[in-house]
């Protein structure tokens, strides 16, 4: 269910998003994914990926917070393009101020300092990030309705998800691609 490549299969879940504006925004994300990313994905480098690299699944070294000392929850692992795993991690760099892709671009620059990205991967990164946000919005709202006892847990990040989707909604695919090309190179 959490495979970015299958975001279009969550279209039926759009019915669970009550706000029509937000529902339309998620639908635009899925449409853009199908236009820009889906045709490229089969040709990208692939490997086994964690597929859920969020702040709840990464353990940081307390004495050196810039060091990852562990990774948890391997239940969503899949064989997928490596850029999908990077996009998932980039999602959780919530934009607060400035350009909405700035935190993600810093994250991507760190990644590229170890594993350089190919042009096609950078070209769809924006669509993958937004697709992950769309997955969270669709799946979380669907689960909250279907499993009311888990509502608080499944919606724990929904405020940040909607804020990110709204900030990214104003960017075009080409502007986002240019931003990543200009701002995510390792220094």
N, CA, C and O atoms as a DFTB+ gen file, in Angstrom:
748 C
 N C O
     1  1       0.819      -1.195       0.000
     2  2       0.000       0.000       0.000
     3  2       0.869       1.268       0.000
     4  3       0.441       2.305      -0.506
     5  1       2.080       1.195       0.560
     6  2       2.918       2.379       0.698
     7  2       3.935       2.537      -0.429
     8  3       4.848       3.355      -0.318
     9  1       3.800       1.796      -1.475
    10  2       4.705       1.882      -2.618
    11  2       4.356       3.120      -3.444
    12  3       3.277       3.182      -4.035
    13  1       5.246       4.094      -3.492
    14  2       5.004       5.339      -4.223
    15  2       4.573       5.066      -5.659
    16  3       3.722       5.768      -6.205
    17  1       5.155       4.060      -6.254
    18  2       4.860       3.759      -7.657
    19  2       3.383       3.435      -7.873
    20  3       2.894       3.499      -9.001
    21  1       2.681       3.092      -6.817
    22  2       1.272       2.703      -6.921
    23  2       0.326       3.758      -6.352
    24  3      -0.803       3.444      -5.975
    25  1       0.780       4.997      -6.291
    26  2      -0.051       6.061      -5.720
    27  2      -1.388       6.192      -6.441
    28  3      -2.389       6.523      -5.805
    29  1      -1.435       5.947      -7.733
    30  2      -2.694       6.079      -8.476
    31  2      -3.743       5.086      -7.991
    32  3      -4.940       5.340      -8.122
    33  1      -3.310       3.963      -7.434
    34  2      -4.265       2.977      -6.927
    35  2      -4.986       3.460      -5.670
    36  3      -5.951       2.835      -5.231
    37  1      -4.523       4.570      -5.090
    38  2      -5.201       5.107      -3.906
    39  2      -6.269       6.127      -4.278
    40  3      -6.860       6.741      -3.389
    41  1      -6.533       6.322      -5.562
    42  2      -7.571       7.278      -5.975
    43  2      -8.913       7.034      -5.283
    44  3      -9.562       8.000      -4.883
    45  1      -9.358       5.777      -5.125
    46  2     -10.641       5.578      -4.434
    47  2     -10.647       6.133      -3.002
    48  3     -11.710       6.462      -2.474
    49  1      -9.495       6.236      -2.384
    50  2      -9.410       6.760      -1.023
    51  2      -9.642       8.266      -0.975
    52  3      -9.904       8.815       0.095
    53  1      -9.552       8.938      -2.117
    54  2      -9.807      10.384      -2.161
    55  2     -11.172      10.718      -1.579
    56  3     -11.358      11.803      -1.027
    57  1     -12.113       9.819      -1.692
    58  2     -13.471      10.046      -1.176
    59  2     -13.477      10.291       0.333
    60  3     -14.434      10.858       0.860
    61  1     -12.427       9.872       1.029
    62  2     -12.361      10.037       2.479
    63  2     -11.786      11.385       2.893
    64  3     -11.793      11.727       4.075
    65  1     -11.287      12.155       1.924
    66  2     -10.804      13.509       2.211
    67  2     -12.002      14.440       2.077
    68  3     -12.488      14.683       0.972
    69  1     -12.468      14.950       3.189
    70  2     -13.712      15.725       3.235
    71  2     -13.574      17.062       2.511
    72  3     -14.474      17.454       1.768
    73  1     -12.482      17.754       2.715
    74  2     -12.284      19.079       2.127
    75  2     -12.057      18.961       0.615
    76  3     -11.095      18.331       0.174
    77  1     -12.942      19.565      -0.169
    78  2     -12.880      19.448      -1.635
    79  2     -11.589      20.032      -2.211
    80  3     -11.042      19.492      -3.172
    81  1     -11.104      21.125      -1.635
    82  2      -9.862      21.732      -2.115
    83  2      -8.663      20.820      -1.895
    84  3      -7.808      20.678      -2.770
    85  1      -8.612      20.212      -0.732
    86  2      -7.516      19.278      -0.447
    87  2      -7.629      18.022      -1.308
    88  3      -6.626      17.509      -1.803
    89  1      -8.824      17.545      -1.477
    90  2      -9.043      16.373      -2.329
    91  2      -8.565      16.656      -3.754
    92  3      -7.901      15.820      -4.367
    93  1      -8.904      17.835      -4.277
    94  2      -8.482      18.222      -5.626
    95  2      -6.958      18.355      -5.705
    96  3      -6.353      18.002      -6.718
    97  1      -6.344      18.861      -4.641
    98  2      -4.889      19.006      -4.610
    99  2      -4.218      17.629      -4.681
   100  3      -3.262      17.453      -5.436
   101  1      -4.696      16.670      -3.920
   102  2      -4.134      15.320      -3.949
   103  2      -4.355      14.690      -5.319
   104  3      -3.486      13.980      -5.826
   105  1      -5.493      14.945      -5.908
   106  2      -5.742      14.415      -7.253
   107  2      -4.769      15.010      -8.271
   108  3      -4.301      14.306      -9.165
   109  1      -4.463      16.307      -8.138
   110  2      -3.465      16.932      -9.024
   111  2      -2.097      16.282      -8.853
   112  3      -1.373      16.076      -9.828
   113  1      -1.749      15.961      -7.620
   114  2      -0.467      15.299      -7.342
   115  2      -0.416      13.950      -8.060
   116  3       0.578      13.625      -8.708
   117  1      -1.478      13.177      -7.944
   118  2      -1.513      11.864      -8.590
   119  2      -1.446      12.015     -10.112
   120  3      -0.748      11.254     -10.782
   121  1      -2.164      12.987     -10.649
   122  2      -2.124      13.227     -12.096
   123  2      -0.711      13.586     -12.546
   124  3      -0.233      13.074     -13.559
   125  1      -0.043      14.460     -11.801
   126  2       1.320      14.873     -12.153
   127  2       2.287      13.693     -12.058
   128  3       3.185      13.549     -12.887
   129  1       2.096      12.855     -11.044
   130  2       2.931      11.661     -10.909
   131  2       2.780      10.774     -12.145
   132  3       3.770      10.313     -12.713
   133  1       1.547      10.544     -12.547
   134  2       1.312       9.684     -13.715
   135  2       1.898      10.285     -14.988
   136  3       2.347       9.553     -15.871
   137  1       1.895      11.606     -15.087
   138  2       2.430      12.266     -16.281
   139  2       3.958      12.285     -16.296
   140  3       4.575      11.965     -17.312
   141  1       4.569      12.661     -15.167
   142  2       6.010      12.896     -15.149
   143  2       6.850      11.718     -14.648
   144  3       7.899      11.422     -15.219
   145  1       6.402      11.052     -13.598
   146  2       7.237      10.033     -12.955
   147  2       6.965       8.616     -13.448
   148  3       7.902       7.871     -13.735
   149  1       5.712       8.243     -13.547
   150  2       5.381       6.853     -13.884
   151  2       6.064       6.361     -15.157
   152  3       6.535       5.223     -15.173
   153  1       6.142       7.160     -16.227
   154  2       6.804       6.650     -17.436
   155  2       8.315       6.454     -17.280
   156  3       8.911       5.652     -17.999
   157  1       8.932       7.178     -16.350
   158  2      10.390       7.138     -16.166
   159  2      10.813       6.015     -15.214
   160  3      11.876       5.420     -15.388
   161  1       9.997       5.735     -14.232
   162  2      10.358       4.818     -13.143
   163  2      10.912       3.472     -13.615
   164  3      11.911       3.021     -13.053
   165  1      10.332       2.813     -14.599
   166  2      10.866       1.491     -14.976
   167  2      12.320       1.501     -15.460
   168  3      12.982       0.464     -15.441
   169  1      12.813       2.646     -15.886
   170  2      14.183       2.707     -16.407
   171  2      15.220       3.099     -15.359
   172  3      16.408       3.171     -15.672
   173  1      14.797       3.354     -14.124
   174  2      15.716       3.844     -13.095
   175  2      16.439       2.718     -12.351
   176  3      15.995       1.569     -12.329
   177  1      17.573       3.092     -11.740
   178  2      18.312       2.154     -10.893
   179  2      17.408       1.704      -9.755
   180  3      16.723       2.520      -9.137
   181  1      17.409       0.408      -9.480
   182  2      16.534      -0.120      -8.427
   183  2      17.337      -1.021      -7.501
   184  3      18.387      -1.548      -7.869
   185  1      16.822      -1.181      -6.306
   186  2      17.445      -2.017      -5.291
   187  2      16.407      -2.267      -4.199
   188  3      15.283      -1.773      -4.283
   189  1      16.778      -3.018      -3.196
   190  2      15.920      -3.164      -2.024
   191  2      15.995      -1.849      -1.258
   192  3      17.084      -1.354      -0.967
   193  1      14.821      -1.280      -0.930
   194  2      14.776      -0.016      -0.196
   195  2      13.928      -0.188       1.063
   196  3      13.042      -1.040       1.121
   197  1      14.215       0.627       2.054
   198  2      13.499       0.602       3.326
   199  2      12.025       0.948       3.128
   200  3      11.149       0.275       3.672
   201  1      11.753       1.988       2.357
   202  2      10.407       2.401       1.971
   203  2       9.606       3.069       3.090
   204  3       8.404       3.283       2.937
   205  1      10.248       3.400       4.204
   206  2       9.539       4.103       5.277
   207  2      10.527       4.846       6.169
   208  3      10.433       4.795       7.396
   209  1      11.473       5.534       5.539
   210  2      12.536       6.212       6.276
   211  2      12.018       7.554       6.803
   212  3      12.309       8.615       6.251
   213  1      11.246       7.472       7.880
   214  2      10.734       8.690       8.506
   215  2      11.367       8.857       9.879
   216  3      12.109       7.989      10.340
   217  1      11.075       9.963      10.520
   218  2      11.734      10.281      11.789
   219  2      11.415       9.297      12.912
   220  3      12.133       9.259      13.911
   221  1      10.372       8.512      12.773
   222  2      10.050       7.500      13.778
   223  2      10.864       6.221      13.572
   224  3      10.923       5.377      14.466
   225  1      11.477       6.074      12.424
   226  2      12.202       4.845      12.097
   227  2      13.710       5.020      12.020
   228  3      14.420       4.097      11.621
   229  1      14.204       6.187      12.396
   230  2      15.635       6.455      12.371
   231  2      16.088       6.777      13.786
   232  3      15.490       7.617      14.459
   233  1      17.141       6.112      14.236
   234  2      17.704       6.348      15.563
   235  2      18.994       7.151      15.388
   236  3      19.894       6.757      14.646
   237  1      19.062       8.272      16.080
   238  2      20.235       9.135      15.986
   239  2      21.128       8.920      17.214
   240  3      20.642       8.596      18.297
   241  1      22.410       9.102      17.031
   242  2      23.387       9.001      18.110
   243  2      23.197      10.222      19.019
   244  3      23.314      11.354      18.551
   245  1      22.908      10.015      20.296
   246  2      22.631      11.111      21.224
   247  2      23.821      12.049      21.382
   248  3      23.636      13.253      21.558
   249  1      25.026      11.522      21.323
   250  2      26.206      12.370      21.500
   251  2      26.608      13.075      20.205
   252  3      27.311      14.085      20.241
   253  1      26.167      12.548      19.063
   254  2      26.465      13.151      17.757
   255  2      25.193      13.064      16.915
   256  3      25.048      12.142      16.113
   257  1      24.272      14.013      17.087
   258  2      22.961      13.917      16.449
   259  2      22.984      13.909      14.915
   260  3      21.962      13.632      14.286
   261  1      24.107      14.201      14.325
   262  2      24.203      14.132      12.866
   263  2      24.491      12.719      12.369
   264  3      24.529      12.477      11.163
   265  1      24.694      11.784      13.301
   266  2      25.031      10.398      12.976
   267  2      23.817       9.494      13.200
   268  3      23.224       9.486      14.279
   269  1      23.464       8.742      12.176
   270  2      22.412       7.736      12.303
   271  2      23.033       6.501      12.932
   272  3      24.018       5.964      12.427
   273  1      22.450       6.057      14.035
   274  2      23.007       4.877      14.706
   275  2      22.136       3.639      14.533
   276  3      22.532       2.541      14.925
   277  1      20.961       3.807      13.952
   278  2      20.110       2.645      13.726
   279  2      18.892       2.983      12.884
   280  3      18.489       4.140      12.764
   281  1      18.324       1.946      12.311
   282  2      17.108       2.069      11.514
   283  2      16.139       0.994      12.000
   284  3      16.530      -0.149      12.234
   285  1      14.872       1.375      12.148
   286  2      13.839       0.473      12.650
   287  2      12.793       0.185      11.579
   288  3      12.741       0.874      10.560
   289  1      11.981      -0.805      11.800
   290  2      10.774      -1.103      11.037
   291  2      11.056      -1.403       9.565
   292  3      10.983      -0.526       8.705
   293  1      11.373      -2.643       9.309
   294  2      11.681      -3.071       7.952
   295  2      10.477      -3.728       7.262
   296  3      10.641      -4.404       6.246
   297  1       9.289      -3.535       7.800
   298  2       8.095      -4.194       7.286
   299  2       7.609      -3.713       5.931
   300  3       6.830      -4.404       5.274
   301  1       8.054      -2.543       5.503
   302  2       7.600      -2.008       4.217
   303  2       8.662      -2.125       3.122
   304  3       8.502      -1.549       2.046
   305  1       9.742      -2.863       3.383
   306  2      10.815      -2.983       2.399
   307  2      10.294      -3.563       1.086
   308  3       9.465      -4.474       1.069
   309  1      10.808      -3.004      -0.017
   310  2      10.434      -3.463      -1.355
   311  2      11.622      -3.290      -2.293
   312  3      12.592      -2.609      -1.961
   313  1      11.541      -3.901      -3.448
   314  2      12.494      -3.640      -4.526
   315  2      11.908      -2.490      -5.330
   316  3      10.812      -2.606      -5.880
   317  1      12.637      -1.377      -5.399
   318  2      12.098      -0.157      -5.999
   319  2      13.261       0.728      -6.425
   320  3      14.389       0.512      -5.983
   321  1      13.012       1.712      -7.267
   322  2      14.078       2.649      -7.592
   323  2      14.624       3.311      -6.335
   324  3      13.862       3.693      -5.446
   325  1      15.932       3.443      -6.264
   326  2      16.542       4.012      -5.057
   327  2      16.084       5.439      -4.818
   328  3      16.054       5.886      -3.671
   329  1      15.731       6.162      -5.860
   330  2      15.249       7.533      -5.689
   331  2      13.954       7.576      -4.879
   332  3      13.667       8.587      -4.237
   333  1      13.178       6.513      -4.896
   334  2      11.940       6.471      -4.108
   335  2      12.249       6.531      -2.622
   336  3      11.557       7.221      -1.874
   337  1      13.276       5.818      -2.186
   338  2      13.652       5.853      -0.764
   339  2      14.129       7.245      -0.370
   340  3      13.802       7.735       0.711
   341  1      14.899       7.877      -1.242
   342  2      15.362       9.234      -0.971
   343  2      14.174      10.192      -0.882
   344  3      14.129      11.043       0.006
   345  1      13.228      10.058      -1.781
   346  2      12.044      10.928      -1.765
   347  2      11.270      10.777      -0.463
   348  3      10.797      11.765       0.099
   349  1      11.142       9.553       0.013
   350  2      10.423       9.321       1.265
   351  2      11.124      10.034       2.409
   352  3      10.472      10.718       3.198
   353  1      12.430       9.890       2.512
   354  2      13.174      10.591       3.563
   355  2      13.071      12.098       3.435
   356  3      12.984      12.803       4.440
   357  1      13.080      12.597       2.209
   358  2      13.001      14.045       1.977
   359  2      11.657      14.623       2.404
   360  3      11.581      15.786       2.799
   361  1      10.603      13.826       2.328
   362  2       9.268      14.283       2.723
   363  2       9.272      14.789       4.157
   364  3       8.611      15.781       4.466
   365  1       9.997      14.132       5.021
   366  2       9.951      14.436       6.447
   367  2      10.866      15.591       6.840
   368  3      11.098      15.820       8.028
   369  1      11.382      16.314       5.866
   370  2      12.103      17.566       6.098
   371  2      11.062      18.650       5.887
   372  3      11.027      19.288       4.834
   373  1      10.209      18.862       6.889
   374  2       9.057      19.752       6.766
   375  2       9.512      21.175       6.486
   376  3      10.311      21.723       7.246
   377  1       9.025      21.782       5.422
   378  2       9.403      23.168       5.127
   379  2       8.692      24.122       6.078
   380  3       7.466      24.103       6.187
   381  1       9.463      24.950       6.759
   382  2       8.874      25.913       7.679
   383  2       8.888      27.311       7.065
   384  3       7.849      27.957       6.928
   385  1      10.065      27.755       6.706
   386  2      10.220      29.083       6.123
   387  2      11.027      28.963       4.842
   388  3      11.661      27.939       4.587
   389  1      10.996      30.007       4.050
   390  2      11.789      30.020       2.839
   391  2      11.184      29.151       1.750
   392  3       9.986      28.868       1.750
   393  1      12.027      28.737       0.833
   394  2      11.560      27.922      -0.289
   395  2      11.044      26.582       0.229
   396  3      11.693      25.968       1.076
   397  1       9.888      26.109      -0.259
   398  2       9.319      24.865       0.272
   399  2      10.163      23.619       0.007
   400  3       9.947      22.591       0.648
   401  1      11.113      23.687      -0.915
   402  2      11.979      22.534      -1.169
   403  2      13.348      22.652      -0.508
   404  3      14.173      21.749      -0.642
   405  1      13.604      23.744       0.202
   406  2      14.933      23.953       0.789
   407  2      15.365      22.821       1.731
   408  3      16.473      22.308       1.579
   409  1      14.532      22.415       2.694
   410  2      14.974      21.323       3.577
   411  2      15.205      20.015       2.816
   412  3      16.154      19.287       3.108
   413  1      14.349      19.717       1.850
   414  2      14.516      18.497       1.052
   415  2      15.799      18.582       0.228
   416  3      16.525      17.595       0.107
   417  1      16.081      19.750      -0.337
   418  2      17.299      19.912      -1.148
   419  2      18.552      19.707      -0.299
   420  3      19.521      19.118      -0.777
   421  1      18.554      20.176       0.941
   422  2      19.711      19.938       1.831
   423  2      19.862      18.443       2.105
   424  3      20.977      17.922       2.122
   425  1      18.758      17.768       2.316
   426  2      18.764      16.320       2.543
   427  2      19.319      15.598       1.310
   428  3      20.151      14.699       1.430
   429  1      18.853      15.998       0.139
   430  2      19.303      15.398      -1.113
   431  2      20.796      15.663      -1.332
   432  3      21.513      14.788      -1.818
   433  1      21.266      16.855      -0.980
   434  2      22.692      17.171      -1.119
   435  2      23.527      16.235      -0.249
   436  3      24.582      15.764      -0.675
   437  1      23.060      15.967       0.961
   438  2      23.770      15.019       1.827
   439  2      23.817      13.640       1.205
   440  3      24.854      12.978       1.234
   441  1      22.718      13.207       0.650
   442  2      22.653      11.911      -0.019
   443  2      23.623      11.871      -1.194
   444  3      24.364      10.904      -1.370
   445  1      23.607      12.938      -1.998
   446  2      24.460      12.972      -3.189
   447  2      25.945      13.023      -2.854
   448  3      26.781      12.679      -3.689
   449  1      26.274      13.445      -1.651
   450  2      27.684      13.452      -1.278
   451  2      28.227      12.027      -1.163
   452  3      29.438      11.812      -1.195
   453  1      27.324      11.062      -1.031
   454  2      27.704       9.649      -0.942
   455  2      27.298       8.893      -2.203
   456  3      28.062       8.068      -2.706
   457  1      26.105       9.168      -2.712
   458  2      25.554       8.465      -3.877
   459  2      24.987       9.481      -4.864
   460  3      23.841       9.905      -4.714
   461  1      25.759       9.876      -5.860
   462  2      25.248      10.860      -6.838
   463  2      24.003      10.344      -7.559
   464  3      23.874       9.159      -7.864
   465  1      23.111      11.269      -7.814
   466  2      21.869      10.952      -8.520
   467  2      22.041      11.164     -10.016
   468  3      22.866      11.965     -10.456
   469  1      21.257      10.441     -10.777
   470  2      21.235      10.606     -12.221
   471  2      20.201      11.676     -12.574
   472  3      19.284      11.939     -11.796
   473  1      20.352      12.287     -13.741
   474  2      19.466      13.378     -14.160
   475  2      17.996      12.964     -14.149
   476  3      17.135      13.745     -13.744
   477  1      17.705      11.744     -14.591
   478  2      16.313      11.275     -14.614
   479  2      15.747      11.159     -13.211
   480  3      14.563      11.417     -12.994
   481  1      16.588      10.769     -12.253
   482  2      16.135      10.650     -10.862
   483  2      15.803      12.021     -10.293
   484  3      14.756      12.205      -9.673
   485  1      16.693      12.980     -10.503
   486  2      16.426      14.343     -10.025
   487  2      15.184      14.906     -10.722
   488  3      14.412      15.654     -10.124
   489  1      15.005      14.542     -11.973
   490  2      13.886      15.040     -12.753
   491  2      12.523      14.675     -12.211
   492  3      11.553      15.394     -12.445
   493  1      12.430      13.563     -11.487
   494  2      11.115      13.157     -10.948
   495  2      11.042      13.230      -9.425
   496  3      10.035      12.840      -8.833
   497  1      12.096      13.724      -8.790
   498  2      12.128      13.761      -7.331
   499  2      10.950      14.532      -6.744
   500  3      10.339      14.084      -5.773
   501  1      10.630      15.675      -7.317
   502  2       9.503      16.487      -6.845
   503  2       8.199      15.693      -6.910
   504  3       7.401      15.718      -5.973
   505  1       7.993      14.997      -8.010
   506  2       6.765      14.211      -8.165
   507  2       6.712      13.057      -7.171
   508  3       5.638      12.709      -6.680
   509  1       7.853      12.470      -6.875
   510  2       7.905      11.380      -5.890
   511  2       7.633      11.891      -4.477
   512  3       6.916      11.250      -3.709
   513  1       8.202      13.040      -4.139
   514  2       7.958      13.627      -2.817
   515  2       6.471      13.922      -2.650
   516  3       5.868      13.561      -1.640
   517  1       5.893      14.571      -3.638
   518  2       4.460      14.885      -3.545
   519  2       3.614      13.613      -3.550
   520  3       2.580      13.556      -2.886
   521  1       4.043      12.598      -4.291
   522  2       3.292      11.334      -4.302
   523  2       3.294      10.695      -2.918
   524  3       2.272      10.162      -2.484
   525  1       4.432      10.741      -2.217
   526  2       4.472      10.183      -0.862
   527  2       3.524      10.963       0.050
   528  3       2.808      10.366       0.854
   529  1       3.516      12.276      -0.068
   530  2       2.587      13.079       0.725
   531  2       1.141      12.724       0.394
   532  3       0.301      12.649       1.292
   533  1       0.845      12.508      -0.876
   534  2      -0.503      12.105      -1.284
   535  2      -0.863      10.751      -0.698
   536  3      -1.990      10.545      -0.247
   537  1       0.101       9.819      -0.703
   538  2      -0.142       8.509      -0.088
   539  2      -0.495       8.658       1.379
   540  3      -1.446       8.044       1.864
   541  1       0.277       9.477       2.087
   542  2       0.019       9.671       3.516
   543  2      -1.388      10.248       3.706
   544  3      -2.154       9.755       4.534
   545  1      -1.725      11.288       2.942
   546  2      -3.043      11.914       3.082
   547  2      -4.161      10.921       2.786
   548  3      -5.119      10.817       3.552
   549  1      -4.045      10.198       1.687
   550  2      -5.092       9.245       1.310
   551  2      -5.206       8.096       2.303
   552  3      -6.295       7.796       2.793
   553  1      -4.097       7.465       2.593
   554  2      -4.129       6.279       3.455
   555  2      -4.510       6.651       4.883
   556  3      -5.307       5.951       5.508
   557  1      -3.953       7.743       5.410
   558  2      -4.253       8.132       6.793
   559  2      -5.723       8.503       6.962
   560  3      -6.350       8.093       7.939
   561  1      -6.284       9.270       6.029
   562  2      -7.703       9.641       6.183
   563  2      -8.605       8.423       6.025
   564  3      -9.615       8.303       6.719
   565  1      -8.247       7.524       5.122
   566  2      -9.002       6.277       4.953
   567  2      -8.915       5.420       6.217
   568  3      -9.929       4.912       6.695
   569  1      -7.690       5.259       6.762
   570  2      -7.525       4.449       7.970
   571  2      -8.225       5.069       9.173
   572  3      -8.803       4.354       9.992
   573  1      -8.178       6.395       9.284
   574  2      -8.822       7.064      10.417
   575  2     -10.326       6.795      10.436
   576  3     -10.921       6.634      11.501
   577  1     -10.925       6.747       9.266
   578  2     -12.355       6.465       9.173
   579  2     -12.634       4.980       9.399
   580  3     -13.600       4.616      10.069
   581  1     -11.801       4.148       8.846
   582  2     -12.026       2.704       8.922
   583  2     -11.682       2.125      10.297
   584  3     -12.327       1.181      10.754
   585  1     -10.670       2.688      10.952
   586  2     -10.208       2.191      12.248
   587  2     -10.203       3.344      13.257
   588  3      -9.133       3.862      13.574
   589  1     -11.353       3.754      13.764
   590  2     -11.428       4.920      14.652
   591  2     -10.539       4.822      15.895
   592  3     -10.071       5.843      16.397
   593  1     -10.307       3.632      16.384
   594  2      -9.457       3.475      17.571
   595  2      -8.012       3.883      17.287
   596  3      -7.275       4.226      18.211
   597  1      -7.598       3.850      16.013
   598  2      -6.228       4.215      15.627
   599  2      -6.142       5.622      15.037
   600  3      -5.097       6.030      14.532
   601  1      -7.246       6.354      15.106
   602  2      -7.335       7.666      14.469
   603  2      -6.176       8.595      14.847
   604  3      -5.525       9.151      13.963
   605  1      -5.914       8.767      16.128
   606  2      -4.849       9.674      16.557
   607  2      -3.494       9.241      16.014
   608  3      -2.697      10.075      15.584
   609  1      -3.236       7.944      16.033
   610  2      -1.950       7.437      15.537
   611  2      -1.809       7.660      14.033
   612  3      -0.781       8.168      13.586
   613  1      -2.807       7.296      13.254
   614  2      -2.668       7.391      11.797
   615  2      -2.689       8.838      11.311
   616  3      -2.199       9.128      10.220
   617  1      -3.245       9.739      12.098
   618  2      -3.292      11.147      11.710
   619  2      -2.233      11.996      12.413
   620  3      -2.301      13.224      12.352
   621  1      -1.265      11.378      13.072
   622  2      -0.284      12.121      13.863
   623  2       0.544      13.112      13.041
   624  3       1.022      14.103      13.594
   625  1       0.725      12.881      11.760
   626  2       1.521      13.770      10.912
   627  2       0.676      14.557       9.908
   628  3       1.226      15.263       9.063
   629  1      -0.629      14.448       9.987
   630  2      -1.480      14.993       8.931
   631  2      -1.380      16.516       8.825
   632  3      -1.501      17.054       7.724
   633  1      -1.168      17.213       9.918
   634  2      -1.031      18.675       9.856
   635  2       0.183      19.053       9.012
   636  3       0.093      19.935       8.159
   637  1       1.313      18.396       9.243
   638  2       2.523      18.661       8.466
   639  2       2.360      18.236       7.009
   640  3       2.857      18.904       6.102
   641  1       1.663      17.126       6.791
   642  2       1.432      16.644       5.426
   643  2       0.637      17.667       4.630
   644  3       1.016      18.021       3.513
   645  1      -0.475      18.146       5.207
   646  2      -1.292      19.131       4.482
   647  2      -0.514      20.422       4.268
   648  3      -0.586      21.010       3.189
   649  1       0.220      20.868       5.266
   650  2       1.007      22.101       5.114
   651  2       2.036      21.941       3.998
   652  3       2.222      22.855       3.194
   653  1       2.700      20.800       3.942
   654  2       3.684      20.561       2.885
   655  2       3.029      20.498       1.517
   656  3       3.512      21.115       0.567
   657  1       1.942      19.761       1.410
   658  2       1.236      19.678       0.125
   659  2       0.799      21.062      -0.351
   660  3       0.934      21.390      -1.530
   661  1       0.282      21.863       0.561
   662  2      -0.177      23.203       0.190
   663  2       0.988      24.084      -0.255
   664  3       0.855      24.832      -1.223
   665  1       2.114      24.008       0.428
   666  2       3.280      24.819       0.040
   667  2       3.846      24.357      -1.289
   668  3       4.310      25.181      -2.077
   669  1       3.820      23.066      -1.555
   670  2       4.372      22.537      -2.802
   671  2       3.409      22.679      -3.973
   672  3       3.823      22.605      -5.130
   673  1       2.137      22.881      -3.684
   674  2       1.117      22.947      -4.725
   675  2       1.357      24.092      -5.707
   676  3       0.966      24.002      -6.871
   677  1       1.984      25.149      -5.254
   678  2       2.225      26.300      -6.122
   679  2       3.427      26.161      -7.044
   680  3       3.644      27.015      -7.903
   681  1       4.211      25.103      -6.882
   682  2       5.405      24.914      -7.707
   683  2       5.086      24.092      -8.944
   684  3       4.302      23.145      -8.890
   685  1       5.693      24.457     -10.042
   686  2       5.550      23.641     -11.244
   687  2       6.609      22.540     -11.223
   688  3       7.608      22.630     -10.509
   689  1       6.369      21.517     -12.009
   690  2       7.325      20.419     -12.142
   691  2       8.681      20.959     -12.596
   692  3       9.710      20.582     -12.036
   693  1       8.695      21.824     -13.589
   694  2       9.966      22.324     -14.119
   695  2      10.681      23.237     -13.128
   696  3      11.907      23.182     -13.028
   697  1       9.944      24.078     -12.391
   698  2      10.577      24.930     -11.378
   699  2      11.177      24.090     -10.255
   700  3      12.269      24.391      -9.772
   701  1      10.476      23.047      -9.837
   702  2      10.986      22.174      -8.777
   703  2      12.234      21.432      -9.241
   704  3      13.206      21.315      -8.495
   705  1      12.206      20.938     -10.460
   706  2      13.373      20.240     -11.016
   707  2      14.573      21.176     -11.032
   708  3      15.671      20.790     -10.631
   709  1      14.369      22.396     -11.491
   710  2      15.447      23.390     -11.545
   711  2      15.963      23.681     -10.141
   712  3      17.173      23.797      -9.945
   713  1      15.065      23.802      -9.158
   714  2      15.489      24.071      -7.786
   715  2      16.379      22.947      -7.275
   716  3      17.432      23.205      -6.692
   717  1      15.965      21.699      -7.489
   718  2      16.794      20.579      -7.043
   719  2      18.138      20.563      -7.753
   720  3      19.158      20.287      -7.123
   721  1      18.163      20.848      -9.025
   722  2      19.431      20.870      -9.756
   723  2      20.350      21.972      -9.230
   724  3      21.563      21.785      -9.143
   725  1      19.775      23.106      -8.884
   726  2      20.569      24.243      -8.424
   727  2      20.962      24.180      -6.952
   728  3      21.954      24.792      -6.557
   729  1      20.193      23.443      -6.123
   730  2      20.392      23.516      -4.677
   731  2      20.682      22.191      -3.976
   732  3      20.810      22.176      -2.752
   733  1      20.788      21.104      -4.686
   734  2      20.998      19.835      -3.971
   735  2      22.326      19.169      -4.335
   736  3      22.501      17.969      -4.126
   737  1      23.241      19.937      -4.871
   738  2      24.567      19.377      -5.130
   739  2      25.386      19.433      -3.851
   740  3      25.331      20.424      -3.123
   741  1      26.141      18.387      -3.572
   742  2      26.954      18.410      -2.352
   743  2      28.014      19.495      -2.455
   744  3      28.557      19.758      -3.528
   745  1      28.294      20.114      -1.326
   746  2      29.276      21.209      -1.322
   747  2      30.635      20.735      -0.902
   748  3      31.575      21.528      -0.845
